[in-house]
């Protein structure tokens, strides 16, 4: 097992700083869960989201991320419209919303990468 794998697999949400309101604590806790889930997915799948796919070489990476976000929004619509038709255990409304949030973060990261590339040229 790689050292990054050891680090990520041992991660647990850290406690919120003292002095936050109850709502801020909930935000902190959810962001910690999203952070760990995103790191575990990156460990499992790599950074493919930041690479050109052989099937979509002509699609900019940020556009491909937006397409994935669109897929999550469509799935969310299906789950909300027909919750009884959800046959997949790990595709709940909550999981879909968390996936949408992570793709939002990945899109922002890609924008930062693109800006850094432009500045370095």
N, CA, C and O atoms as CSV, one atom per row, in Angstrom:
chain,resi,resn,atom,element,x,y,z
A,1,UNK,N,N,0.846,-1.178,0.000
A,1,UNK,CA,C,0.000,0.000,0.000
A,1,UNK,C,C,0.892,1.243,0.000
A,1,UNK,O,O,1.869,1.302,0.748
A,2,UNK,N,N,0.568,2.228,-0.827
A,2,UNK,CA,C,1.386,3.436,-0.919
A,2,UNK,C,C,1.220,4.298,0.324
A,2,UNK,O,O,0.259,4.147,1.079
A,3,UNK,N,N,2.168,5.201,0.524
A,3,UNK,CA,C,2.089,6.066,1.702
A,3,UNK,C,C,0.879,6.993,1.625
A,3,UNK,O,O,0.255,7.276,2.647
A,4,UNK,N,N,0.535,7.476,0.408
A,4,UNK,CA,C,-0.654,8.334,0.302
A,4,UNK,C,C,-1.910,7.541,0.624
A,4,UNK,O,O,-2.839,8.062,1.240
A,5,UNK,N,N,-1.937,6.291,0.211
A,5,UNK,CA,C,-3.066,5.428,0.522
A,5,UNK,C,C,-3.201,5.240,2.034
A,5,UNK,O,O,-4.307,5.283,2.573
A,6,UNK,N,N,-2.079,5.034,2.709
A,6,UNK,CA,C,-2.108,4.909,4.173
A,6,UNK,C,C,-2.655,6.170,4.823
A,6,UNK,O,O,-3.464,6.102,5.749
A,7,UNK,N,N,-2.213,7.306,4.338
A,7,UNK,CA,C,-2.655,8.584,4.912
A,7,UNK,C,C,-4.151,8.776,4.688
A,7,UNK,O,O,-4.885,9.077,5.629
A,8,UNK,N,N,-4.606,8.604,3.454
A,8,UNK,CA,C,-6.014,8.855,3.132
A,8,UNK,C,C,-6.924,7.860,3.834
A,8,UNK,O,O,-7.971,8.247,4.352
A,9,UNK,N,N,-6.551,6.601,3.861
A,9,UNK,CA,C,-7.404,5.597,4.497
A,9,UNK,C,C,-7.497,5.770,6.014
A,9,UNK,O,O,-8.440,5.276,6.633
A,10,UNK,N,N,-6.542,6.457,6.609
A,10,UNK,CA,C,-6.600,6.715,8.053
A,10,UNK,C,C,-7.317,8.027,8.387
A,10,UNK,O,O,-7.529,8.334,9.560
A,11,UNK,N,N,-7.687,8.791,7.377
A,11,UNK,CA,C,-8.305,10.092,7.627
A,11,UNK,C,C,-9.683,9.933,8.261
A,11,UNK,O,O,-10.479,9.079,7.870
A,12,UNK,N,N,-9.932,10.764,9.228
A,12,UNK,CA,C,-11.252,10.872,9.841
A,12,UNK,C,C,-11.573,12.355,9.911
A,12,UNK,O,O,-10.666,13.182,10.006
A,13,UNK,N,N,-12.842,12.695,9.866
A,13,UNK,CA,C,-13.184,14.123,9.949
A,13,UNK,C,C,-12.634,14.744,11.234
A,13,UNK,O,O,-12.789,14.194,12.324
A,14,UNK,N,N,-11.991,15.895,11.080
A,14,UNK,CA,C,-11.468,16.583,12.257
A,14,UNK,C,C,-12.597,17.347,12.941
A,14,UNK,O,O,-13.612,17.682,12.330
A,15,UNK,N,N,-12.391,17.604,14.196
A,15,UNK,CA,C,-13.408,18.332,14.953
A,15,UNK,C,C,-13.425,19.791,14.529
A,15,UNK,O,O,-12.391,20.381,14.215
A,16,UNK,N,N,-14.606,20.345,14.528
A,16,UNK,CA,C,-14.763,21.751,14.178
A,16,UNK,C,C,-14.114,22.618,15.248
A,16,UNK,O,O,-14.102,22.260,16.426
A,17,UNK,N,N,-13.575,23.761,14.829
A,17,UNK,CA,C,-12.982,24.672,15.810
A,17,UNK,C,C,-14.017,25.146,16.835
A,17,UNK,O,O,-15.194,25.310,16.516
A,18,UNK,N,N,-13.570,25.355,18.032
A,18,UNK,CA,C,-14.446,25.872,19.092
A,18,UNK,C,C,-14.876,27.284,18.723
A,18,UNK,O,O,-14.086,28.074,18.208
A,19,UNK,N,N,-16.134,27.587,18.993
A,19,UNK,CA,C,-16.635,28.933,18.759
A,19,UNK,C,C,-17.537,29.055,17.541
A,19,UNK,O,O,-18.088,30.125,17.281
A,20,UNK,N,N,-17.692,27.963,16.791
A,20,UNK,CA,C,-18.591,28.018,15.642
A,20,UNK,C,C,-20.032,27.834,16.093
A,20,UNK,O,O,-20.302,27.208,17.118
A,21,UNK,N,N,-20.942,28.384,15.320
A,21,UNK,CA,C,-22.362,28.204,15.604
A,21,UNK,C,C,-22.755,26.772,15.251
A,21,UNK,O,O,-22.001,26.093,14.554
A,22,UNK,N,N,-23.904,26.296,15.706
A,22,UNK,CA,C,-24.337,24.939,15.337
A,22,UNK,C,C,-24.408,24.719,13.821
A,22,UNK,O,O,-24.018,23.658,13.334
A,23,UNK,N,N,-24.898,25.709,13.076
A,23,UNK,CA,C,-24.948,25.565,11.616
A,23,UNK,C,C,-23.542,25.507,11.023
A,23,UNK,O,O,-23.288,24.733,10.100
A,24,UNK,N,N,-22.632,26.320,11.551
A,24,UNK,CA,C,-21.259,26.310,11.056
A,24,UNK,C,C,-20.575,24.977,11.360
A,24,UNK,O,O,-19.744,24.513,10.579
A,25,UNK,N,N,-20.918,24.368,12.477
A,25,UNK,CA,C,-20.371,23.049,12.813
A,25,UNK,C,C,-20.867,22.016,11.803
A,25,UNK,O,O,-20.095,21.172,11.347
A,26,UNK,N,N,-22.157,22.079,11.450
A,26,UNK,CA,C,-22.694,21.158,10.445
A,26,UNK,C,C,-22.003,21.337,9.095
A,26,UNK,O,O,-21.703,20.360,8.410
A,27,UNK,N,N,-21.753,22.594,8.717
A,27,UNK,CA,C,-21.041,22.875,7.466
A,27,UNK,C,C,-19.632,22.283,7.540
A,27,UNK,O,O,-19.183,21.627,6.600
A,28,UNK,N,N,-18.941,22.511,8.647
A,28,UNK,CA,C,-17.590,21.983,8.836
A,28,UNK,C,C,-17.584,20.462,8.686
A,28,UNK,O,O,-16.765,19.898,7.960
A,29,UNK,N,N,-18.507,19.816,9.383
A,29,UNK,CA,C,-18.558,18.350,9.368
A,29,UNK,C,C,-18.830,17.805,7.968
A,29,UNK,O,O,-18.214,16.820,7.559
A,30,UNK,N,N,-19.743,18.431,7.232
A,30,UNK,CA,C,-20.050,17.961,5.884
A,30,UNK,C,C,-18.868,18.186,4.950
A,30,UNK,O,O,-18.565,17.327,4.122
A,31,UNK,N,N,-18.200,19.323,5.070
A,31,UNK,CA,C,-17.032,19.575,4.219
A,31,UNK,C,C,-15.917,18.586,4.517
A,31,UNK,O,O,-15.194,18.185,3.605
A,32,UNK,N,N,-15.763,18.187,5.766
A,32,UNK,CA,C,-14.763,17.174,6.120
A,32,UNK,C,C,-15.106,15.843,5.447
A,32,UNK,O,O,-14.224,15.177,4.905
A,33,UNK,N,N,-16.376,15.458,5.482
A,33,UNK,CA,C,-16.798,14.208,4.845
A,33,UNK,C,C,-16.582,14.260,3.339
A,33,UNK,O,O,-16.114,13.293,2.739
A,34,UNK,N,N,-16.922,15.390,2.733
A,34,UNK,CA,C,-16.744,15.551,1.286
A,34,UNK,C,C,-15.260,15.502,0.940
A,34,UNK,O,O,-14.876,14.884,-0.053
A,35,UNK,N,N,-14.424,16.147,1.750
A,35,UNK,CA,C,-12.977,16.158,1.501
A,35,UNK,C,C,-12.417,14.736,1.507
A,35,UNK,O,O,-11.662,14.357,0.612
A,36,UNK,N,N,-12.785,13.962,2.505
A,36,UNK,CA,C,-12.273,12.596,2.615
A,36,UNK,C,C,-12.795,11.730,1.473
A,36,UNK,O,O,-12.048,10.937,0.899
A,37,UNK,N,N,-14.079,11.880,1.144
A,37,UNK,CA,C,-14.652,11.097,0.033
A,37,UNK,C,C,-13.946,11.433,-1.274
A,37,UNK,O,O,-13.641,10.536,-2.059
A,38,UNK,N,N,-13.686,12.703,-1.515
A,38,UNK,CA,C,-13.027,13.120,-2.753
A,38,UNK,C,C,-11.593,12.599,-2.806
A,38,UNK,O,O,-11.141,12.156,-3.862
A,39,UNK,N,N,-10.882,12.643,-1.703
A,39,UNK,CA,C,-9.516,12.113,-1.674
A,39,UNK,C,C,-9.506,10.602,-1.901
A,39,UNK,O,O,-8.637,10.087,-2.604
A,40,UNK,N,N,-10.465,9.889,-1.310
A,40,UNK,CA,C,-10.536,8.437,-1.514
A,40,UNK,C,C,-10.871,8.108,-2.964
A,40,UNK,O,O,-10.318,7.163,-3.528
A,41,UNK,N,N,-11.774,8.882,-3.575
A,41,UNK,CA,C,-12.101,8.642,-4.982
A,41,UNK,C,C,-10.892,8.937,-5.863
A,41,UNK,O,O,-10.645,8.224,-6.836
A,42,UNK,N,N,-10.134,9.987,-5.528
A,42,UNK,CA,C,-8.943,10.302,-6.294
A,42,UNK,C,C,-7.905,9.190,-6.143
A,42,UNK,O,O,-7.209,8.851,-7.101
A,43,UNK,N,N,-7.805,8.633,-4.957
A,43,UNK,CA,C,-6.887,7.510,-4.745
A,43,UNK,C,C,-7.319,6.306,-5.576
A,43,UNK,O,O,-6.488,5.633,-6.186
A,44,UNK,N,N,-8.614,6.042,-5.596
A,44,UNK,CA,C,-9.135,4.877,-6.321
A,44,UNK,C,C,-9.092,5.066,-7.838
A,44,UNK,O,O,-8.746,4.134,-8.565
A,45,UNK,N,N,-9.438,6.254,-8.320
A,45,UNK,CA,C,-9.589,6.478,-9.756
A,45,UNK,C,C,-8.490,7.331,-10.374
A,45,UNK,O,O,-8.415,7.459,-11.596
A,46,UNK,N,N,-7.643,7.909,-9.544
A,46,UNK,CA,C,-6.603,8.787,-10.056
A,46,UNK,C,C,-7.168,10.158,-10.403
A,46,UNK,O,O,-8.283,10.505,-10.014
A,47,UNK,N,N,-6.383,10.923,-11.135
A,47,UNK,CA,C,-6.772,12.283,-11.508
A,47,UNK,C,C,-7.311,12.350,-12.934
A,47,UNK,O,O,-7.092,13.324,-13.653
A,48,UNK,N,N,-8.015,11.301,-13.320
A,48,UNK,CA,C,-8.539,11.222,-14.680
A,48,UNK,C,C,-9.420,12.408,-15.029
A,48,UNK,O,O,-9.479,12.818,-16.189
A,49,UNK,N,N,-10.099,12.958,-14.049
A,49,UNK,CA,C,-10.993,14.087,-14.322
A,49,UNK,C,C,-10.216,15.274,-14.901
A,49,UNK,O,O,-10.796,16.116,-15.586
A,50,UNK,N,N,-8.910,15.345,-14.630
A,50,UNK,CA,C,-8.084,16.442,-15.136
A,50,UNK,C,C,-7.323,16.073,-16.407
A,50,UNK,O,O,-6.410,16.791,-16.814
A,51,UNK,N,N,-7.691,14.969,-17.026
A,51,UNK,CA,C,-7.013,14.505,-18.238
A,51,UNK,C,C,-7.999,14.423,-19.394
A,51,UNK,O,O,-9.198,14.223,-19.200
A,52,UNK,N,N,-7.468,14.580,-20.591
A,52,UNK,CA,C,-8.299,14.406,-21.785
A,52,UNK,C,C,-8.628,12.931,-21.931
A,52,UNK,O,O,-7.739,12.082,-21.856
A,53,UNK,N,N,-9.877,12.631,-22.136
A,53,UNK,CA,C,-10.311,11.257,-22.374
A,53,UNK,C,C,-10.082,10.905,-23.840
A,53,UNK,O,O,-10.250,11.760,-24.710
A,54,UNK,N,N,-9.702,9.659,-24.129
A,54,UNK,CA,C,-9.552,9.262,-25.539
A,54,UNK,C,C,-10.839,9.441,-26.342
A,54,UNK,O,O,-10.794,9.618,-27.559
A,55,UNK,N,N,-11.978,9.395,-25.665
A,55,UNK,CA,C,-13.255,9.544,-26.370
A,55,UNK,C,C,-13.674,10.999,-26.557
A,55,UNK,O,O,-14.563,11.296,-27.355
A,56,UNK,N,N,-13.032,11.903,-25.820
A,56,UNK,CA,C,-13.434,13.318,-25.890
A,56,UNK,C,C,-12.217,14.235,-25.976
A,56,UNK,O,O,-12.133,15.236,-25.265
A,57,UNK,N,N,-11.291,13.890,-26.837
A,57,UNK,CA,C,-10.051,14.683,-26.963
A,57,UNK,C,C,-10.320,16.144,-27.323
A,57,UNK,O,O,-9.531,17.023,-26.974
A,58,UNK,N,N,-11.413,16.405,-28.008
A,58,UNK,CA,C,-11.712,17.765,-28.449
A,58,UNK,C,C,-12.528,18.559,-27.432
A,58,UNK,O,O,-12.880,19.711,-27.686
A,59,UNK,N,N,-12.832,17.953,-26.279
A,59,UNK,CA,C,-13.627,18.630,-25.250
A,59,UNK,C,C,-12.692,19.151,-24.158
A,59,UNK,O,O,-11.948,18.370,-23.564
A,60,UNK,N,N,-12.717,20.457,-23.884
A,60,UNK,CA,C,-11.887,20.981,-22.803
A,60,UNK,C,C,-12.239,20.306,-21.470
A,60,UNK,O,O,-13.384,19.916,-21.240
A,61,UNK,N,N,-11.249,20.181,-20.616
A,61,UNK,CA,C,-11.434,19.479,-19.347
A,61,UNK,C,C,-12.532,20.127,-18.511
A,61,UNK,O,O,-13.358,19.425,-17.926
A,62,UNK,N,N,-12.552,21.460,-18.447
A,62,UNK,CA,C,-13.584,22.111,-17.629
A,62,UNK,C,C,-14.982,21.841,-18.191
A,62,UNK,O,O,-15.945,21.734,-17.432
A,63,UNK,N,N,-15.094,21.733,-19.509
A,63,UNK,CA,C,-16.398,21.407,-20.111
A,63,UNK,C,C,-16.788,19.969,-19.786
A,63,UNK,O,O,-17.959,19.687,-19.532
A,64,UNK,N,N,-15.815,19.058,-19.793
A,64,UNK,CA,C,-16.108,17.659,-19.458
A,64,UNK,C,C,-16.596,17.545,-18.009
A,64,UNK,O,O,-17.478,16.740,-17.710
A,65,UNK,N,N,-16.029,18.338,-17.130
A,65,UNK,CA,C,-16.486,18.330,-15.727
A,65,UNK,C,C,-17.918,18.849,-15.648
A,65,UNK,O,O,-18.733,18.314,-14.898
A,66,UNK,N,N,-18.226,19.890,-16.422
A,66,UNK,CA,C,-19.596,20.408,-16.437
A,66,UNK,C,C,-20.575,19.368,-16.960
A,66,UNK,O,O,-21.708,19.290,-16.485
A,67,UNK,N,N,-20.148,18.564,-17.937
A,67,UNK,CA,C,-21.006,17.479,-18.443
A,67,UNK,C,C,-21.283,16.489,-17.321
A,67,UNK,O,O,-22.420,16.048,-17.149
A,68,UNK,N,N,-20.254,16.137,-16.556
A,68,UNK,CA,C,-20.453,15.219,-15.433
A,68,UNK,C,C,-21.410,15.820,-14.408
A,68,UNK,O,O,-22.235,15.114,-13.829
A,69,UNK,N,N,-21.291,17.130,-14.191
A,69,UNK,CA,C,-22.216,17.801,-13.272
A,69,UNK,C,C,-23.643,17.723,-13.812
A,69,UNK,O,O,-24.594,17.511,-13.060
A,70,UNK,N,N,-23.777,17.897,-15.127
A,70,UNK,CA,C,-25.098,17.781,-15.749
A,70,UNK,C,C,-25.687,16.396,-15.561
A,70,UNK,O,O,-26.885,16.249,-15.318
A,71,UNK,N,N,-24.832,15.369,-15.675
A,71,UNK,CA,C,-25.301,13.995,-15.436
A,71,UNK,C,C,-25.811,13.842,-14.013
A,71,UNK,O,O,-26.837,13.201,-13.782
A,72,UNK,N,N,-25.089,14.436,-13.047
A,72,UNK,CA,C,-25.516,14.351,-11.645
A,72,UNK,C,C,-26.838,15.090,-11.434
A,72,UNK,O,O,-27.698,14.633,-10.680
A,73,UNK,N,N,-26.995,16.227,-12.099
A,73,UNK,CA,C,-28.241,16.985,-11.975
A,73,UNK,C,C,-29.400,16.185,-12.575
A,73,UNK,O,O,-30.494,16.164,-12.012
A,74,UNK,N,N,-29.165,15.529,-13.711
A,74,UNK,CA,C,-30.207,14.687,-14.303
A,74,UNK,C,C,-30.557,13.526,-13.378
A,74,UNK,O,O,-31.733,13.203,-13.210
A,75,UNK,N,N,-29.546,12.895,-12.777
A,75,UNK,CA,C,-29.799,11.803,-11.847
A,75,UNK,C,C,-30.602,12.321,-10.646
A,75,UNK,O,O,-31.533,11.662,-10.184
A,76,UNK,N,N,-30.234,13.493,-10.154
A,76,UNK,CA,C,-30.948,14.081,-9.032
A,76,UNK,C,C,-32.415,14.298,-9.387
A,76,UNK,O,O,-33.301,14.002,-8.586
A,77,UNK,N,N,-32.671,14.816,-10.590
A,77,UNK,CA,C,-34.050,15.006,-11.041
A,77,UNK,C,C,-34.815,13.701,-11.067
A,77,UNK,O,O,-35.971,13.641,-10.647
A,78,UNK,N,N,-34.170,12.653,-11.561
A,78,UNK,CA,C,-34.825,11.330,-11.595
A,78,UNK,C,C,-35.118,10.821,-10.197
A,78,UNK,O,O,-36.196,10.290,-9.932
A,79,UNK,N,N,-34.151,10.985,-9.301
A,79,UNK,CA,C,-34.352,10.515,-7.920
A,79,UNK,C,C,-35.472,11.287,-7.224
A,79,UNK,O,O,-36.249,10.711,-6.463
A,80,UNK,N,N,-35.551,12.581,-7.486
A,80,UNK,CA,C,-36.593,13.394,-6.850
A,80,UNK,C,C,-37.969,13.112,-7.445
A,80,UNK,O,O,-38.970,13.087,-6.729
A,81,UNK,N,N,-38.013,12.898,-8.764
A,81,UNK,CA,C,-39.288,12.642,-9.432
A,81,UNK,C,C,-39.832,11.245,-9.159
A,81,UNK,O,O,-41.043,11.058,-9.044
A,82,UNK,N,N,-38.937,10.264,-9.057
A,82,UNK,CA,C,-39.356,8.866,-8.905
A,82,UNK,C,C,-38.482,8.136,-7.883
A,82,UNK,O,O,-37.753,7.215,-8.252
A,83,UNK,N,N,-38.539,8.524,-6.620
A,83,UNK,CA,C,-37.653,7.893,-5.630
A,83,UNK,C,C,-37.857,6.388,-5.506
A,83,UNK,O,O,-36.929,5.668,-5.139
A,84,UNK,N,N,-39.049,5.910,-5.806
A,84,UNK,CA,C,-39.326,4.475,-5.691
A,84,UNK,C,C,-38.630,3.668,-6.792
A,84,UNK,O,O,-38.502,2.449,-6.673
A,85,UNK,N,N,-38.187,4.325,-7.845
A,85,UNK,CA,C,-37.522,3.618,-8.943
A,85,UNK,C,C,-36.013,3.500,-8.737
A,85,UNK,O,O,-35.324,2.906,-9.567
A,86,UNK,N,N,-35.494,4.053,-7.647
A,86,UNK,CA,C,-34.054,3.970,-7.398
A,86,UNK,C,C,-33.699,2.554,-6.974
A,86,UNK,O,O,-34.052,2.115,-5.879
A,87,UNK,N,N,-33.002,1.847,-7.847
A,87,UNK,CA,C,-32.643,0.451,-7.595
A,87,UNK,C,C,-31.183,0.307,-7.178
A,87,UNK,O,O,-30.713,-0.806,-6.942
A,88,UNK,N,N,-30.465,1.418,-7.086
A,88,UNK,CA,C,-29.036,1.363,-6.787
A,88,UNK,C,C,-28.802,1.954,-5.403
A,88,UNK,O,O,-29.123,3.115,-5.147
A,89,UNK,N,N,-28.245,1.149,-4.523
A,89,UNK,CA,C,-28.094,1.538,-3.124
A,89,UNK,C,C,-27.221,2.768,-2.899
A,89,UNK,O,O,-27.524,3.589,-2.033
A,90,UNK,N,N,-26.145,2.904,-3.666
A,90,UNK,CA,C,-25.218,4.004,-3.405
A,90,UNK,C,C,-25.487,5.231,-4.271
A,90,UNK,O,O,-24.589,6.048,-4.474
A,91,UNK,N,N,-26.690,5.369,-4.776
A,91,UNK,CA,C,-27.049,6.538,-5.566
A,91,UNK,C,C,-28.263,7.244,-4.961
A,91,UNK,O,O,-29.248,7.516,-5.647
A,92,UNK,N,N,-28.170,7.528,-3.680
A,92,UNK,CA,C,-29.241,8.244,-3.007
A,92,UNK,C,C,-29.182,9.729,-3.369
A,92,UNK,O,O,-28.226,10.190,-3.993
A,93,UNK,N,N,-30.201,10.454,-2.976
A,93,UNK,CA,C,-30.203,11.906,-3.199
A,93,UNK,C,C,-28.997,12.526,-2.509
A,93,UNK,O,O,-28.323,13.379,-3.085
A,94,UNK,N,N,-28.722,12.104,-1.279
A,94,UNK,CA,C,-27.574,12.651,-0.539
A,94,UNK,C,C,-26.267,12.354,-1.275
A,94,UNK,O,O,-25.440,13.250,-1.440
A,95,UNK,N,N,-26.069,11.118,-1.716
A,95,UNK,CA,C,-24.838,10.762,-2.429
A,95,UNK,C,C,-24.708,11.553,-3.725
A,95,UNK,O,O,-23.618,12.000,-4.079
A,96,UNK,N,N,-25.811,11.721,-4.422
A,96,UNK,CA,C,-25.781,12.475,-5.677
A,96,UNK,C,C,-25.437,13.933,-5.416
A,96,UNK,O,O,-24.668,14.531,-6.168
A,97,UNK,N,N,-25.995,14.509,-4.364
A,97,UNK,CA,C,-25.668,15.897,-4.000
A,97,UNK,C,C,-24.197,16.022,-3.613
A,97,UNK,O,O,-23.540,16.999,-3.974
A,98,UNK,N,N,-23.676,15.029,-2.875
A,98,UNK,CA,C,-22.256,15.063,-2.514
A,98,UNK,C,C,-21.389,14.955,-3.767
A,98,UNK,O,O,-20.377,15.648,-3.874
A,99,UNK,N,N,-21.769,14.098,-4.717
A,99,UNK,CA,C,-21.026,13.994,-5.974
A,99,UNK,C,C,-21.063,15.317,-6.733
A,99,UNK,O,O,-20.052,15.744,-7.292
A,100,UNK,N,N,-22.206,15.955,-6.753
A,100,UNK,CA,C,-22.334,17.241,-7.431
A,100,UNK,C,C,-21.421,18.278,-6.782
A,100,UNK,O,O,-20.766,19.062,-7.470
A,101,UNK,N,N,-21.387,18.272,-5.451
A,101,UNK,CA,C,-20.507,19.196,-4.731
A,101,UNK,C,C,-19.038,18.925,-5.077
A,101,UNK,O,O,-18.266,19.862,-5.274
A,102,UNK,N,N,-18.654,17.651,-5.150
A,102,UNK,CA,C,-17.252,17.345,-5.456
A,102,UNK,C,C,-16.908,17.755,-6.885
A,102,UNK,O,O,-15.806,18.243,-7.137
A,103,UNK,N,N,-17.827,17.566,-7.813
A,103,UNK,CA,C,-17.542,18.022,-9.177
A,103,UNK,C,C,-17.438,19.548,-9.228
A,103,UNK,O,O,-16.649,20.085,-10.006
A,104,UNK,N,N,-18.217,20.243,-8.417
A,104,UNK,CA,C,-18.074,21.693,-8.333
A,104,UNK,C,C,-16.678,22.077,-7.859
A,104,UNK,O,O,-16.063,22.993,-8.405
A,105,UNK,N,N,-16.181,21.379,-6.847
A,105,UNK,CA,C,-14.825,21.638,-6.356
A,105,UNK,C,C,-13.783,21.305,-7.414
A,105,UNK,O,O,-12.826,22.056,-7.601
A,106,UNK,N,N,-13.961,20.183,-8.108
A,106,UNK,CA,C,-13.018,19.803,-9.154
A,106,UNK,C,C,-13.012,20.823,-10.292
A,106,UNK,O,O,-11.960,21.102,-10.866
A,107,UNK,N,N,-14.176,21.380,-10.620
A,107,UNK,CA,C,-14.246,22.402,-11.665
A,107,UNK,C,C,-13.456,23.646,-11.229
A,107,UNK,O,O,-12.711,24.224,-12.020
A,108,UNK,N,N,-13.630,24.048,-9.966
A,108,UNK,CA,C,-12.889,25.210,-9.451
A,108,UNK,C,C,-11.381,24.937,-9.487
A,108,UNK,O,O,-10.600,25.810,-9.868
A,109,UNK,N,N,-10.974,23.730,-9.092
A,109,UNK,CA,C,-9.557,23.361,-9.136
A,109,UNK,C,C,-9.037,23.445,-10.573
A,109,UNK,O,O,-7.943,23.958,-10.810
A,110,UNK,N,N,-9.815,22.945,-11.525
A,110,UNK,CA,C,-9.391,23.010,-12.932
A,110,UNK,C,C,-9.245,24.456,-13.382
A,110,UNK,O,O,-8.310,24.776,-14.117
A,111,UNK,N,N,-10.139,25.329,-12.964
A,111,UNK,CA,C,-10.018,26.745,-13.313
A,111,UNK,C,C,-8.726,27.326,-12.745
A,111,UNK,O,O,-8.035,28.091,-13.417
A,112,UNK,N,N,-8.405,26.961,-11.510
A,112,UNK,CA,C,-7.159,27.430,-10.882
A,112,UNK,C,C,-5.949,26.912,-11.657
A,112,UNK,O,O,-4.985,27.649,-11.863
A,113,UNK,N,N,-5.994,25.659,-12.084
A,113,UNK,CA,C,-4.899,25.076,-12.864
A,113,UNK,C,C,-4.733,25.813,-14.188
A,113,UNK,O,O,-3.613,26.109,-14.605
A,114,UNK,N,N,-5.847,26.106,-14.842
A,114,UNK,CA,C,-5.793,26.811,-16.124
A,114,UNK,C,C,-5.233,28.216,-15.938
A,114,UNK,O,O,-4.429,28.671,-16.753
A,115,UNK,N,N,-5.647,28.913,-14.874
A,115,UNK,CA,C,-5.129,30.259,-14.597
A,115,UNK,C,C,-3.638,30.222,-14.302
A,115,UNK,O,O,-2.890,31.091,-14.752
A,116,UNK,N,N,-3.205,29.219,-13.547
A,116,UNK,CA,C,-1.765,29.086,-13.252
A,116,UNK,C,C,-0.978,28.815,-14.521
A,116,UNK,O,O,0.114,29.353,-14.700
A,117,UNK,N,N,-1.526,27.978,-15.413
A,117,UNK,CA,C,-0.857,27.700,-16.690
A,117,UNK,C,C,-0.719,28.965,-17.533
A,117,UNK,O,O,0.321,29.212,-18.142
A,118,UNK,N,N,-1.790,29.765,-17.556
A,118,UNK,CA,C,-1.745,31.024,-18.334
A,118,UNK,C,C,-0.709,31.981,-17.760
A,118,UNK,O,O,0.006,32.644,-18.511
A,119,UNK,N,N,-0.624,32.058,-16.443
A,119,UNK,CA,C,0.331,32.969,-15.805
A,119,UNK,C,C,1.774,32.530,-16.027
A,119,UNK,O,O,2.676,33.364,-16.093
A,120,UNK,N,N,1.991,31.232,-16.142
A,120,UNK,CA,C,3.355,30.724,-16.292
A,120,UNK,C,C,3.872,30.875,-17.722
A,120,UNK,O,O,5.058,30.670,-17.976
A,121,UNK,N,N,2.996,31.230,-18.648
A,121,UNK,CA,C,3.407,31.369,-20.063
A,121,UNK,C,C,3.778,32.791,-20.388
A,121,UNK,O,O,4.145,33.089,-21.524
